[in-house]
Amino acid sequence: MKTVKLLSLALLVIMLAALLVTPALAAVEDVPAAESEVQTAEEDGGIGLKAVGAGIAIGLAAAGGGLGMGIVGGKAADGISRQPEMEGKIRTTMMLNLVFIETAIIYALLAVILIIFVL
C-alpha cells in the first residue's frame, strides 16, 4: 500500500510539472511577421490548446486506468493466494472490473477525439 501511495504521489508530481512546463515549451518566438501571416486563435481554431487539453485528458485517463488495473490485479492475486478454492469467482470478478476500467479509458479516448475533431 505504501508503494502505491508513493507511485501515486510521483505520478501527480510528474503531471503537475508537465502542466507547468507545457506553456513554456509551446511559447512562440517573437519574430516579426508580415501582416498577412499573422493568425489569431479564432482563425486557426485554437488547435494548440485543444491538443494540450486532449493530451492531459487522455494521459490522466490512461494513468488512472493503469493504476487501477494494477491494484485490481494485485488484490486478485492476493485473494487467490489466500483462498485458492475461490479462484474462479475471484478471476471472474477481476475480469469484470478490468472491463469497466478499460471502458472508462475508451470513453475518455472518445471524448478526446471529439474535442480534437468536432469542437
C-alpha positions, 0 to 999 in steps of 0.5 A, spaced: 500 500 500 505 504 501 508 503 494 502 505 491 501 511 495 508 513 493 507 511 485 501 515 486 504 521 489 510 521 483 505 520 478 501 527 480 508 530 481 510 528 474 503 531 471 503 537 475 510 539 472 508 537 465 502 542 466 507 547 468 512 546 463 507 545 457 506 553 456 513 554 456 515 549 451 509 551 446 511 559 447 512 562 440 518 566 438 517 573 437 519 574 430 516 579 426 511 577 421 508 580 415 501 582 416 498 577 412 501 571 416 499 573 422 493 568 425 489 569 431 486 563 435 479 564 432 482 563 425 486 557 426 481 554 431 485 554 437 488 547 435 494 548 440 490 548 446 485 543 444 491 538 443 494 540 450 487 539 453 486 532 449 493 530 451 492 531 459 485 528 458 487 522 455 494 521 459 490 522 466 485 517 463 490 512 461 494 513 468 488 512 472 486 506 468 493 503 469 493 504 476 487 501 477 488 495 473 494 494 477 491 494 484 485 490 481 490 485 479 494 485 485 488 484 490 486 478 485 492 475 486 492 476 493 485 473 494 487 467 490 493 466 494 489 466 500 483 462 498 485 458 492 478 454 492 475 461 490 479 462 484 474 462 479 469 467 482 475 471 484 478 471 476 471 472 474 470 478 478 477 481 476 475 480 469 469 484 470 472 490 473 478 490 468 472 491 463 469 497 466 476 500 467 478 499 460 471 502 458 472 508 462 479 509 458 475 508 451 470 513 453 475 518 455 479 516 448 472 518 445 471 524 448 478 526 446 477 525 439 471 529 439 474 535 442 480 534 437 475 533 431 468 536 432 469 542 437 
